Amino acid sequence: MKRAAAKHLIERYFRQLTEGCGNGACTNELCASCLGFQPLDHNTAAIRALELYKINTKLCDLHPSAAFPDNNSAEDTQPALLGDRHGKMTDNLFPPREDFRDVHYLTEEKVYEILSICEGKKDYSPLIRVIGRIFSSADGLVRSFRKDKEQHPNTKEQRKTHQAKDEDKDEDDKERTTAMEQESEASASMEGATGSTENRLGPVEVSVDIEAVRRVYDRLLSNETMESAFLNALVYLTPNVELDLTYLDVYDTNPDYLNIFVIVMENSSLHSPEYLEMAMPLFCKCMSKLPLPALAKLTRLWSRYSVEHIRRMMETFQQLITYTVISNDYDSDSLVNDDEGVVAATKCLKLVFYANVLGGDLDTGHNEEEEEEPPSESSELTLQELLGEERRNKKGLRVDPLEKELGVRTLDCRRPLIPFEEFVNEPLNDVLEMDKDFTFFKVDSESKFSFQSCPFILNACTKSLGLYYDNRISMYSERRITALYSLVQGQQLNPYLRLKVRRDHIIDDALVRLEMISMENPADLRKQLFVEFEGEQGVDEGGVSKEFFQLVLEEMFNPDIGMFTYDESTKLFWFNPSSLENEAQFTLIGIVLGLAIYNNCILDVHFPMVVYRKLMGKKGTYLDLADSHPVQYQSLKELLDYEGDVEEDMMITFQISQTDLFGDPITYDLKENGDKIPVNVDNRKEFVSLYGDYILNKSVERQFKAFRRGFQMVTNESPLNCLFRPEEVELLICGSRNLDFHALEETTEYDGGYNKDCRIIKDFWETVHSFGEEDKRLFLQFTTGTDRAPVGGLGKLKMIIAKNGPDTDRLPTSHTCFNALLLPEYDTKEKLKERLLKAVTYAKGFGML
């Protein structure tokens, strides 16, 4: 009733603006009967009528000459809108049957028919009214543009036949309407038993003719007068759709309700400012309220679209998020997480993201086997449960509901239709309060939205901050548990993971200590790491740990040890399948990589990307050989592309040979009796697949399982897997190889009397910028403990340059724990360069200053 009353009022405002009240002496400036009133076209009048309704402007009383009988409905009065501003009908206007009030849904042919009439009369107002009425009605849109052969003739002959049926058009429309209503009732009655339209159409198909919708939009949106009609209709449509989805469960009773969203999203003007401001926020809110099966179906449908259509939808939601973010001021009290428009648009962008994944190059198989460990029955688990820690840890291991419904993960996509980086929204990352968002993600995810549930929109730097919070909370948690144990069981208080090692026996000392910890209590690996070098005074505030990691890796990646092989062409390491080292050594490397992530340290590790994919749970395939074994990859690719006689020309079988650690040849059958199975044009794909599987998985299975086991000992309870892609994990572990020292100069702080305008500071930066690439890396190693930039680049590194006395012959020193450089005030630029180069070249070891 309220909706009908509102509609009636808006129509009265519209008539007042277009026809007037009929009183020639009217003084209302918002009435067409007023002498000074400027005539409005119907489109402008419709918008103005909405505005007057919103502010509840007083209406003129209808003059007797313009008043309509009380028993006439608003629809009966509508033809008068086609007359002049005083309601008088002219002779050359449309007859009553061409007002199209009996059109309750649209087909492509019906639109073209009305458009043709309007073009002939040079008056588009009838079509504008039809578009406004149908596109503002959920029921009208659901029934429009159906895949029905009678309503959608595909041949020219069929279309001509339909155009010739003008005399029977009204009767036909009534029959179609009745048939559609009967079909809807039958669908609703069958829904419980058969799944209704959902089952008839399948998991991807919809009943709307998408190509017809696109043709209609292309034709109509080329006419400027039509664009506002679509916009106004969408503004009116969305509140009703939101109510339907919130309270009526309309999708469950009628899966064709999804047609509304399919049709609206085909509008190529949704990214325009008018839509972004007036219509799209509420429309996104409606879409986000769709039930999970509907969201999954929409995603699968969009995954079949062309790259251009998916990109257009992605850009629409991205622009809405950006527009909203830059139009508002957010702070700790007014969070972007509480902005319903941004949240809804992000949820809609998630659908496009997964459509992008589904439409890309997928590999849903080749998954690494998970090692299931039986739950511990120790008292520690009980203690964690008492402290509420077990519940917190379990919340970190989550699966996205949409991801589960679709049966696909981001990791399964080797090459998406649109690069993942384009889904990152930098303005959103700039205003996101990550500490609050992390709290919502881990503790209050049911009542508060966390953008970490949509990690594709976050850059690696923002996600790494979330991971940092998670790691720190885990450290504090282990500290609490240890403190409680010391009180309850009288154990010695040891809240940190302490390693005391000798420089010349670093592998043996680290291996023994970490192996004991991993066997007795793996949870200790999630304590904060403190390293002490025997005989040295350095206190570990981060810098000593950095050097510990570096020395361990230098030792274990030494080719003389034989744990890894090194490819000179790619500068990458790979597991040595003939390694004589035991599994504990590889487990140690995995633990070291996990500890580096856990303790926010960057390592100088050179693995191919397939290692990080395998760590995340995907086995290597032939395609991964491109960066790990490029020579073999090229040979296999040539085999696949060879157009001659493979069997006669290549003369290879399913038996391959390699050399072991001592240079002796060893053979391996890719299939049983492989030496007797020649490779030919029919089985060469199988050969290539088995060869890649052997090189990347089977030949190094023992070594990699131990390596992955060590990595997961540290990271198995962190949100690493659900937040990061393999290339981002590499960035976390190795840092960025791109060193922008100008960005570092911009963010460096000064202490002890120095500032950026001091002579010595200007000389210092001129000197550093003049260094070669190797000297720059040495300087970074000397100052920060690593020669890599952190996630986000050197601009994210907070370096401090402090004054360390007047001119002297002493060398500069550094606190790698705090990224602090202690620089004496040298008299000349030449002396500064000489002292600095000597310091960074011969730096080794720690002392107390």
C-alpha positions in Angstrom: 0.0 0.0 0.0 2.8 2.4 0.9 4.5 1.7 -2.4 1.3 2.3 -4.4 0.7 5.6 -2.5 4.3 6.7 -3.3 3.9 5.9 -6.9 0.6 7.8 -7.1 2.2 10.9 -5.5 5.2 10.8 -7.8 2.8 10.6 -10.8 0.9 13.6 -9.5 4.2 15.6 -9.3 5.0 14.5 -12.8 1.7 15.6 -14.1 2.0 18.9 -12.3 5.4 19.5 -13.9 4.3 18.5 -17.4 0.6 19.4 -17.6 0.0 21.8 -14.7 -2.9 22.0 -12.3 -5.2 23.6 -14.9 -5.4 26.9 -12.9 -4.4 29.7 -15.3 -3.7 32.0 -12.3 -1.5 29.4 -10.5 1.5 31.0 -8.6 3.3 27.7 -7.8 6.7 28.0 -9.5 6.9 24.1 -9.6 3.7 23.9 -11.7 3.4 23.9 -15.5 0.3 26.2 -15.2 2.4 29.0 -13.6 3.0 31.8 -16.2 6.8 31.9 -15.5 7.3 28.1 -15.6 9.9 26.8 -18.1 8.6 23.7 -19.9 10.5 20.4 -19.1 11.0 17.4 -21.2 9.6 14.1 -19.8 12.9 12.8 -18.7 13.9 15.9 -16.7 10.4 16.1 -15.3 10.6 12.5 -14.0 13.9 13.2 -12.2 12.4 16.5 -10.8 9.3 14.6 -9.6 11.5 12.2 -7.6 13.2 15.1 -6.0 9.9 16.8 -5.0 8.6 13.6 -3.6 11.7 13.1 -1.4 11.4 16.6 0.1 7.6 16.3 0.4 6.8 19.5 -1.6 3.2 20.7 -1.5 1.1 19.7 -4.5 -1.3 22.1 -6.3 -5.0 21.3 -6.0 -6.3 20.1 -9.3 -8.4 22.8 -11.0 -11.8 21.5 -12.2 -10.8 21.9 -15.8 -7.9 19.5 -15.3 -9.3 17.2 -12.6 -10.0 13.6 -13.5 -12.9 11.5 -12.2 -12.3 9.9 -8.9 -12.9 6.4 -10.2 -10.1 6.7 -12.8 -6.8 5.1 -11.9 -3.4 6.7 -12.5 -3.0 4.4 -15.4 -6.2 5.7 -17.0 -4.9 9.3 -16.8 -1.5 8.4 -18.3 -2.4 9.0 -21.9 -3.0 12.7 -21.1 0.8 13.0 -20.6 1.0 12.7 -24.4 -1.0 15.9 -24.9 0.1 19.5 -24.5 0.9 21.1 -21.2 -2.8 21.8 -20.6 -3.8 18.2 -21.2 -5.3 18.7 -24.6 -4.7 15.9 -27.0 -3.3 16.8 -30.4 -4.3 15.1 -33.6 -1.0 13.6 -34.6 0.0 11.9 -31.3 0.0 8.1 -30.6 -3.4 6.4 -30.5 -4.2 4.8 -27.1 -3.1 1.3 -28.1 0.4 2.6 -28.8 1.0 3.8 -25.2 2.1 0.2 -24.4 0.5 0.1 -21.0 -0.2 -3.6 -21.6 3.5 -4.4 -22.0 4.5 -6.2 -18.7 7.8 -7.6 -19.9 10.2 -6.9 -22.7 11.6 -8.9 -25.6 14.2 -7.8 -28.0 11.6 -7.5 -30.8 9.2 -5.5 -28.6 11.9 -3.0 -27.8 12.8 -2.5 -31.4 9.1 -2.2 -32.3 8.6 0.6 -29.8 11.9 2.2 -30.8 10.9 2.2 -34.4 7.6 4.0 -33.7 9.3 6.5 -31.5 11.9 7.2 -34.1 9.2 7.8 -36.7 7.4 10.3 -34.4 10.7 11.8 -33.1 9.3 11.4 -29.5 11.0 8.8 -27.3 8.8 9.4 -24.3 6.7 6.2 -24.8 9.8 4.0 -24.8 11.3 5.9 -21.9 8.2 5.2 -19.9 8.2 1.5 -20.9 11.9 1.1 -19.9 11.3 2.9 -16.6 8.3 0.7 -15.8 9.8 -2.6 -16.7 13.4 -2.0 -15.5 12.1 -0.7 -12.1 10.0 -3.8 -11.6 11.6 -7.0 -10.3 8.8 -9.1 -11.8 9.1 -7.3 -15.2 12.8 -7.9 -15.4 12.6 -11.5 -14.4 10.2 -12.2 -17.2 12.0 -10.1 -19.8 14.4 -11.3 -22.6 13.7 -15.0 -22.0 15.3 -17.7 -24.1 12.0 -18.5 -25.8 11.9 -19.2 -29.5 8.5 -17.6 -30.0 9.5 -14.5 -28.1 13.0 -14.4 -29.6 12.8 -15.3 -33.3 16.2 -15.9 -34.7 15.6 -15.6 -38.4 14.6 -12.6 -40.4 11.5 -14.5 -41.6 10.3 -15.1 -38.1 10.9 -11.5 -37.2 8.9 -10.3 -40.2 6.1 -12.6 -39.2 6.0 -11.2 -35.7 6.0 -7.6 -37.0 3.0 -8.5 -39.2 0.9 -9.4 -36.2 0.1 -5.9 -35.1 -3.7 -6.4 -35.0 -3.4 -9.3 -32.6 -0.7 -7.8 -30.4 -2.8 -7.0 -27.4 -4.3 -10.4 -27.3 -1.0 -12.1 -27.8 0.5 -10.1 -24.9 -2.3 -11.2 -22.6 -1.8 -14.8 -23.6 1.9 -14.6 -23.1 1.4 -13.0 -19.7 -1.0 -15.7 -18.7 1.3 -18.4 -19.9 4.2 -16.9 -18.1 2.3 -16.7 -14.8 1.2 -20.3 -15.2 4.8 -21.3 -15.9 6.0 -19.4 -12.7 3.3 -21.1 -10.6 4.3 -24.5 -12.0 8.0 -23.8 -11.4 7.3 -22.8 -7.8 5.2 -26.0 -7.2 8.0 -28.2 -8.6 10.8 -26.5 -6.8 10.8 -28.7 -3.7 10.9 -31.9 -5.7 13.1 -31.2 -8.7 14.9 -27.9 -8.0 12.7 -26.1 -10.6 14.5 -24.0 -13.2 17.8 -24.5 -11.4 17.8 -28.2 -12.4 16.3 -27.7 -15.8 18.9 -25.1 -16.8 21.9 -26.6 -15.0 24.5 -25.0 -12.8 25.6 -22.3 -15.3 22.6 -21.7 -17.6 20.1 -18.9 -17.0 16.8 -18.4 -18.7 17.7 -14.9 -19.9 19.0 -14.3 -23.5 22.2 -12.5 -22.7 23.1 -11.7 -26.3 19.7 -10.1 -26.8 20.1 -8.0 -23.7 23.5 -6.8 -25.0 22.1 -5.9 -28.4 19.3 -3.9 -26.7 21.7 -2.0 -24.5 24.0 -1.3 -27.4 21.1 0.1 -29.4 19.4 2.1 -26.7 22.4 3.5 -24.8 23.6 5.1 -28.1 20.6 7.4 -27.5 21.4 9.9 -24.7 17.7 10.3 -23.7 17.6 6.6 -22.7 20.5 6.6 -20.3 18.7 8.4 -17.5 15.7 6.1 -17.9 17.9 3.1 -17.0 19.5 5.0 -14.2 16.2 6.1 -12.6 14.7 2.6 -13.0 17.7 1.0 -11.2 17.3 3.5 -8.4 13.7 2.5 -7.9 14.3 -1.2 -8.5 17.0 -1.8 -5.8 15.0 -1.1 -2.6 12.3 -3.6 -3.6 14.9 -6.2 -4.6 16.7 -5.8 -1.3 13.5 -6.4 0.6 12.7 -9.4 -1.5 16.1 -11.0 -0.8 16.1 -10.1 2.9 12.7 -11.3 3.9 11.1 -13.4 1.1 13.8 -15.9 0.0 12.7 -15.2 -3.6 15.6 -17.1 -5.1 14.7 -20.3 -3.4 11.2 -20.2 -4.8 12.1 -18.7 -8.2 15.8 -19.2 -9.4 14.9 -17.0 -12.4 15.2 -14.0 -10.0 18.9 -14.1 -10.8 17.9 -12.7 -14.2 17.7 -9.3 -12.6 21.4 -9.2 -11.8 22.4 -10.7 -15.1 20.4 -8.1 -17.1 21.5 -5.1 -15.0 25.2 -6.0 -15.1 25.1 -6.0 -18.9 24.6 -2.2 -18.8 27.9 -0.8 -20.1 27.3 2.6 -18.4 27.4 1.3 -14.8 30.8 2.9 -14.2 29.6 6.4 -14.9 29.6 8.9 -12.0 25.8 9.1 -11.9 25.5 5.3 -11.4 28.3 5.1 -8.9 26.7 7.8 -6.8 23.0 7.0 -7.0 22.4 3.4 -8.0 25.4 1.1 -7.7 26.0 1.1 -3.9 22.5 -0.2 -3.2 22.5 -2.5 -6.1 25.8 -4.1 -4.9 24.2 -4.4 -1.5 21.3 -6.3 -3.1 23.7 -8.6 -5.0 25.6 -9.4 -1.8 22.4 -10.6 -0.2 21.9 -13.4 -2.8 22.2 -16.9 -1.2 25.4 -18.8 -1.8 24.1 -21.1 -4.6 22.9 -18.0 -6.5 26.3 -16.3 -6.1 28.1 -19.4 -7.3 25.8 -19.7 -10.3 26.4 -16.1 -11.2 30.1 -16.6 -10.9 30.1 -19.7 -13.1 28.0 -17.8 -15.7 30.4 -14.8 -15.7 33.4 -17.2 -16.0 32.1 -18.0 -19.6 32.1 -14.3 -20.6 34.8 -12.8 -22.7 37.8 -11.1 -21.1 36.4 -7.7 -22.1 33.1 -8.3 -20.3 34.8 -9.6 -17.2 37.2 -6.7 -17.2 34.3 -4.2 -17.5 32.6 -5.6 -14.5 35.8 -5.7 -12.5 36.5 -2.0 -13.4 32.9 -1.1 -12.4 33.2 -2.5 -8.9 36.8 -1.2 -8.5 35.7 2.3 -9.5 32.8 2.2 -7.1 35.2 1.2 -4.3 37.7 3.9 -5.2 35.0 6.5 -5.7 33.5 5.8 -2.3 36.9 5.6 -0.5 38.2 8.9 -1.8 34.9 10.6 -1.2 34.9 9.8 2.6 37.3 10.4 5.5 38.1 7.3 7.5 39.9 7.0 10.8 40.0 4.6 13.8 36.5 5.7 14.8 35.0 5.6 11.3 36.4 2.5 9.7 36.1 1.6 6.0 34.9 -1.8 7.3 31.7 -0.1 8.4 31.0 1.5 5.0 28.3 -0.7 3.6 28.9 0.6 0.0 32.6 -0.4 0.0 31.9 -3.8 1.7 29.1 -4.7 -0.7 31.2 -3.7 -3.7 34.1 -5.8 -2.4 31.8 -8.8 -2.1 30.5 -8.3 -5.6 34.1 -8.0 -6.8 34.8 -11.3 -5.3 32.3 -12.9 -7.7 34.2 -11.4 -10.7 37.5 -12.5 -9.1 36.4 -16.1 -9.0 34.9 -15.9 -12.4 38.3 -14.7 -13.6 39.8 -17.8 -11.9 37.3 -20.2 -13.3 37.7 -18.8 -16.8 41.5 -19.0 -16.6 43.9 -21.9 -17.0 42.8 -24.2 -14.2 44.6 -27.2 -12.7 42.4 -28.6 -9.9 44.3 -31.8 -9.7 48.0 -32.4 -8.9 47.6 -31.7 -5.1 50.2 -32.6 -2.6 49.1 -35.1 0.0 48.5 -33.6 3.4 50.1 -35.4 6.3 47.5 -35.9 8.9 48.7 -36.1 12.5 46.6 -37.6 15.2 45.4 -35.0 17.8 47.6 -34.8 20.8 46.3 -36.0 24.1 48.8 -34.1 26.2 48.0 -31.7 29.0 49.3 -28.8 26.8 46.3 -29.2 24.5 44.0 -29.0 27.4 45.7 -26.0 28.7 45.4 -24.3 25.3 41.7 -25.0 25.3 41.4 -23.6 28.8 43.0 -20.4 27.7 40.9 -20.2 24.6 44.0 -20.5 22.3 42.8 -23.6 20.5 39.7 -21.8 19.3 41.7 -18.9 18.1 44.1 -21.1 16.1 41.3 -23.1 14.5 39.7 -19.9 13.3 42.8 -19.1 11.2 42.4 -22.3 9.1 39.3 -21.3 7.2 37.8 -22.0 3.8 35.9 -19.4 1.9 32.3 -20.5 1.5 32.1 -19.4 -2.2 35.4 -21.1 -2.9 34.1 -24.3 -1.4 30.8 -24.0 -3.3 32.7 -23.5 -6.6 35.1 -26.3 -5.9 38.1 -24.2 -6.9 40.9 -22.3 -5.2 43.0 -19.4 -6.3 46.0 -21.7 -6.2 44.4 -23.9 -8.9 44.6 -21.1 -11.4 47.9 -21.0 -13.3 47.0 -18.1 -15.6 43.8 -16.1 -14.9 42.0 -14.2 -17.6 42.9 -10.9 -15.9 46.2 -10.6 -13.9 45.5 -10.9 -10.2 47.3 -7.6 -9.6 44.5 -5.7 -11.3 42.1 -6.7 -8.5 44.2 -4.9 -5.9 42.6 -1.6 -4.8 45.4 0.7 -3.6 43.2 3.5 -2.3 41.4 1.0 -0.1 44.8 -0.4 1.2 45.8 3.1 2.1 42.8 3.7 4.4 42.5 0.2 5.9 43.2 0.0 9.6 44.9 -3.4 9.5 45.0 -3.9 13.3 41.2 -3.5 13.5 40.6 -5.6 10.3 42.8 -8.4 11.7 40.7 -8.4 14.9 37.5 -8.7 12.8 39.1 -11.5 10.8 40.2 -13.6 13.8 37.7 -12.8 16.5 34.6 -11.1 15.2 34.2 -12.4 11.6 30.5 -13.2 12.0 29.4 -9.6 12.9 32.1 -7.5 11.3 33.4 -7.6 7.8 37.2 -8.1 7.3 38.8 -7.4 4.0 41.1 -10.3 4.7 38.2 -12.5 3.8 38.7 -11.0 0.3 42.5 -11.1 0.1 42.6 -10.5 -3.6 41.9 -6.8 -3.0 44.8 -6.3 -0.7 48.4 -5.9 -1.7 51.2 -8.0 -0.4 52.4 -5.3 2.0 49.0 -5.0 3.7 48.6 -8.8 3.9 52.1 -9.1 5.4 51.0 -6.7 8.1 48.0 -8.9 8.9 50.4 -11.9 9.0 52.7 -10.0 11.3 49.9 -9.4 13.8 48.9 -13.0 13.7 52.5 -14.1 14.3 53.0 -11.7 17.2 49.8 -12.8 18.9 50.9 -16.4 18.5 54.2 -15.5 20.2 52.4 -13.8 23.1 50.1 -16.8 23.4 53.0 -19.2 23.7 54.5 -16.9 26.2 51.3 -17.0 28.4 51.2 -20.8 28.2 54.8 -21.1 29.2 54.4 -18.7 32.1 51.4 -20.8 33.3 53.3 -24.0 33.0 56.1 -22.6 35.1 53.6 -21.8 37.8 51.5 -25.0 37.7 54.2 -27.6 37.0 57.2 -25.8 38.4 59.0 -25.8 35.1 61.7 -23.2 34.3 60.3 -20.1 32.6 61.5 -20.1 29.0 59.2 -17.9 27.0 61.4 -17.6 23.9 62.9 -19.9 21.3 66.6 -19.6 22.3 69.4 -20.9 20.0 73.0 -20.8 21.1 75.3 -21.7 18.2 78.9 -21.7 17.3 79.8 -20.0 14.0 82.1 -22.8 12.9 79.5 -25.5 13.8 76.3 -23.6 13.0 74.5 -26.4 11.1 75.2 -29.1 13.8 74.2 -26.9 16.7 71.1 -25.6 15.0 70.1 -29.0 13.8 70.4 -30.7 17.1 68.5 -27.9 19.0 65.7 -27.5 16.5 65.3 -31.3 16.1 64.9 -31.7 19.8 62.4 -28.9 20.0 60.4 -30.3 17.0 60.2 -33.8 18.6 59.5 -32.7 22.2 57.2 -29.7 21.7 56.8 -28.2 18.2 54.7 -25.4 19.7 58.0 -23.9 20.9 58.9 -23.1 17.3 56.1 -20.5 17.5 57.9 -18.6 20.2 59.9 -15.5 19.5 63.4 -16.4 18.2 66.5 -15.3 20.1 69.9 -16.3 18.7 73.2 -16.1 20.5 76.6 -16.7 18.9 78.9 -18.3 21.3 81.8 -16.0 22.3 80.1 -12.9 21.0 78.4 -10.1 22.9 75.6 -9.2 20.5 72.1 -9.2 22.0 69.5 -10.4 19.5 66.9 -7.7 18.8 66.5 -9.0 15.3 69.9 -8.4 13.7 71.6 -11.5 15.2 68.7 -13.7 13.9 69.2 -12.2 10.4 72.8 -13.3 10.3 72.0 -16.7 11.8 69.5 -17.3 8.9 72.1 -16.1 6.4 74.9 -18.4 7.7 72.6 -21.4 7.8 71.5 -21.0 4.3 75.0 -20.3 3.0 76.1 -23.6 4.5 73.2 -25.7 3.4 73.1 -24.4 -0.1 76.8 -24.9 -0.6 77.1 -27.2 -3.7 79.9 -29.1 -2.0 77.4 -30.5 0.6 75.2 -31.8 -2.2 71.8 -31.1 -0.8 70.8 -28.9 -3.7 71.9 -28.6 -7.3 72.6 -25.1 -8.8 71.7 -24.1 -12.4 74.1 -21.5 -13.7 71.7 -20.3 -16.4 68.7 -19.6 -14.1 70.7 -18.9 -10.9 68.3 -21.2 -9.0 68.6 -24.1 -6.7 66.8 -27.4 -6.9 66.6 -30.5 -4.6 69.3 -33.0 -5.4 67.5 -36.3 -6.0 70.8 -38.2 -5.2 71.5 -36.3 -2.0 73.1 -38.4 0.8 72.0 -36.1 3.5 69.3 -37.4 5.9 65.8 -36.0 6.0 66.5 -34.0 9.2 68.7 -31.6 7.2 65.9 -30.8 4.8 63.5 -30.5 7.7 65.8 -27.9 9.2 65.7 -25.8 5.9 61.9 -26.0 6.0 61.9 -24.8 9.7 64.3 -22.0 8.8 62.1 -20.7 6.0 59.1 -20.9 8.3 60.9 -19.1 11.2 62.0 -16.4 8.7 58.3 -15.7 7.9 57.3 -16.0 11.5 60.0 -13.6 12.7 59.7 -11.2 9.9 63.2 -11.9 8.4 64.2 -11.8 4.8 66.3 -14.6 3.4 68.6 -14.9 0.4 67.0 -17.9 -1.1 66.9 -18.8 -4.8 64.2 -21.3 -5.5 62.0 -21.6 -8.6 58.3 -20.7 -8.2 57.3 -24.4 -8.3 58.8 -24.8 -4.8 56.4 -22.3 -3.4 53.5 -23.8 -5.3 54.4 -27.2 -3.7 54.7 -25.6 -0.3 51.1 -24.3 -0.8 49.9 -27.7 -1.7 50.2 -28.1 -5.5 52.4 -30.7 -7.2 54.7 -29.6 -10.0 53.7 -30.3 -13.6 55.4 -30.1 -17.0 54.6 -26.4 -17.2 56.7 -25.7 -14.0 59.8 -27.0 -15.7 59.9 -23.7 -17.7 61.7 -21.9 -14.8 63.1 -24.8 -12.8 64.6 -26.9 -15.6 64.4 -24.7 -18.8 66.5 -27.0 -21.0 64.3 -30.1 -20.3 61.2 -27.9 -20.8 62.4 -26.7 -24.2 63.1 -30.3 -25.3 59.7 -31.5 -24.1 58.0 -28.6 -25.8 59.7 -29.4 -29.1 58.6 -33.0 -28.7 55.0 -31.9 -28.4 55.3 -29.5 -31.3 57.1 -31.9 -33.6 55.2 -32.6 -36.8 57.2 -35.5 -38.2 57.3 -39.1 -37.3 57.9 -39.0 -33.5 58.6 -42.7 -33.1 61.0 -43.1 -36.0 62.8 -39.7 -35.7 63.1 -39.3 -31.9 63.6 -43.0 -31.0 62.8 -42.4 -27.3 61.0 -44.7 -24.9 59.2 -44.3 -21.5 62.5 -45.1 -19.8 64.7 -42.1 -18.9 68.2 -41.8 -17.5 70.0 -39.4 -15.2 73.3 -39.2 -13.5 73.7 -39.6 -9.7 75.9 -37.6 -7.3 79.0 -39.5 -8.5 78.3 -39.1 -12.2 77.0 -42.7 -12.7 74.0 -43.1 -15.0 70.7 -44.4 -13.4 67.5 -45.3 -15.3 63.9 -45.0 -14.4 60.8 -46.4 -16.0 58.0 -43.8 -16.3 55.7 -46.7 -16.9 56.0 -50.4 -16.3 58.4 -51.9 -18.9 59.0 -48.4 -20.1 62.1 -49.4 -22.1 59.8 -51.4 -24.4 57.2 -48.6 -24.9 58.2 -46.2 -27.7 57.0 -42.6 -27.6 54.8 -41.7 -30.5 52.4 -39.0 -31.6 49.6 -40.7 -29.6 51.3 -41.0 -26.2 53.7 -38.1 -26.3 51.5 -36.0 -24.0 51.4 -38.8 -21.5 55.2 -39.0 -21.7 55.7 -35.3 -21.1 53.3 -35.4 -18.1 55.0 -38.4 -16.5 58.5 -36.9 -17.2 57.5 -33.6 -15.5 55.9 -35.5 -12.6 59.1 -37.5 -12.1 61.5 -34.6 -12.2 59.5 -32.3 -9.9 57.8 -34.7 -7.6 58.7 -38.4 -7.5 62.5 -38.0 -7.8 62.7 -35.6 -4.9 59.7 -36.9 -2.8 61.8 -37.8 0.2 63.7 -34.6 0.3 60.7 -32.3 -0.3 58.4 -34.0 2.2 60.9 -33.4 4.9 61.4 -29.8 3.8 57.6 -29.2 3.7 57.1 -30.9 7.1 59.6 -28.5 8.7 58.0 -25.5 7.0 54.5 -26.5 8.3 55.8 -27.0 11.8 56.0 -23.3 12.0 53.3 -22.0 9.7 50.5 -24.6 9.9 48.3 -22.5 12.2 48.9 -19.1 10.4 46.6 -17.7 7.7 49.4 -17.9 5.2 47.6 -20.3 2.9 44.4 -18.4 2.8 45.9 -14.9 2.3 48.9 -15.4 0.0 49.5 -16.7 -3.5 52.8 -18.6 -4.2 54.5 -15.5 -5.7 53.6 -13.5 -2.6 55.0 -16.2 -0.3 58.3 -15.9 -2.3 58.2 -12.1 -1.7 57.6 -12.7 2.0 60.6 -15.0 2.3 63.0 -13.4 -0.1 61.9 -9.8 -0.2 62.1 -7.7 -3.3 65.1 -7.7 -5.6 64.4 -4.2 -6.9 66.3 -1.7 -4.8 65.1 1.8 -5.0 67.5 3.8 -2.9 65.7 7.1 -3.7 62.6 5.7 -1.9 64.8 4.7 1.0 66.2 8.3 1.1 62.7 9.7 1.3 61.8 7.6 4.4 65.1 7.7 6.3 65.0 9.4 9.7 67.9 11.2 11.4 69.1 11.5 15.0 71.9 12.9 17.1 71.9 16.3 15.4 71.7 15.2 11.8 68.9 16.3 9.4 68.4 15.9 5.7 69.9 19.3 4.9 73.3 18.6 6.6 76.4 18.6 4.4 77.4 15.1 5.6 73.9 13.7 4.9 73.9 15.2 1.4 77.4 13.8 0.7 76.3 10.4 2.2 73.3 10.0 -0.2 75.4 11.2 -3.2 77.9 8.5 -2.3 75.4 5.8 -1.9 73.6 6.6 -5.2 77.0 6.4 -7.0 77.6 2.9 -5.7 77.3 -0.1 -8.1 74.7 -2.7 -7.6 76.9 -5.0 -5.6 78.1 -2.2 -3.3 74.5 -1.1 -2.7 73.6 -4.7 -1.7 76.6 -4.8 0.7 75.6 -1.5 2.2 72.0 -2.8 2.7 73.4 -6.0 4.3 75.6 -4.0 6.6 72.8 -1.7 7.7 69.8 -3.9 7.9 71.2 -7.5 8.0 69.9 -8.4 4.6 70.5 -7.3 1.0 66.9 -7.5 0.0 64.1 -4.9 0.2 61.1 -5.8 2.4 57.6 -6.4 1.0 56.6 -3.1 -0.5 60.1 -2.0 -1.4 62.8 0.0 0.3 60.2 2.8 0.9 58.8 0.6 3.7 62.1 0.3 5.4 62.6 2.7 8.3 66.3 3.4 8.4 67.9 5.8 11.0 71.2 7.6 10.5 72.6 8.9 13.8 75.6 11.1 14.4 78.5 9.2 16.0 80.9 12.0 17.0 83.1 14.4 15.0 85.6 13.6 12.2 87.6 10.5 13.0 89.4 7.5 11.4 86.8 5.1 12.9 84.6 3.2 10.5 80.8 3.6 10.5 78.9 1.1 12.6 75.4 -0.2 12.5 72.6 -1.7 14.7 71.1 -4.2 12.3 68.3 -4.9 14.8 67.0 -1.4 14.4 68.2 -0.6 10.9 70.4 2.2 12.4 73.6 3.5 10.9 76.1 5.3 13.2 77.9 7.8 11.0 80.8 10.0 12.2 80.8 13.5 10.7 83.7 13.0 8.3 85.4 16.2 7.0 85.4 15.3 3.3 83.2 13.4 0.9 86.2 11.3 -0.2 86.9 10.2 3.3 83.2 9.3 3.8 83.2 7.1 0.7 86.5 5.3 1.7 85.4 4.6 5.3 81.9 3.5 4.3 83.1 1.1 1.6 85.6 -0.5 3.9 82.9 -0.9 6.6 80.4 -2.6 4.3 83.0 -4.8 2.6 84.6 -6.3 5.7 81.6 -6.4 8.1 81.2 -9.7 9.9 80.2 -10.6 13.4 78.6 -8.8 16.3 79.9 -6.8 19.3 78.7 -4.5 22.1 79.2 -0.8 21.5 
